[in-house]
């Protein structure tokens, strides 16, 4: 079981991920609607894994990823992005993201990625 922090500005995406993860024995210990709040929650909650959207208001996912990695270089971050954001995903991997999930996602793919890190 992994403790997961979900960071996405879309409430329905957070709910979708939460349902998949909790149904399969993982614990969602926190949620955030943007990168700024995500960084605060990371500090508070110390999750095993963070799922991080790229395009969000206030602070985007790439900036949040860099900040999370400054806090904890061993942070395990999975980027969750829409189709057409491949350039951002490559950049996120360069900054230390462990993997990525493309929206729309399937339950099987989310679990495969989560279990691989």
Order of alpha helices (4+ residues) and beta strands (2+ residues): beta-alpha-beta-alpha-beta-alpha-beta-alpha-beta-alpha
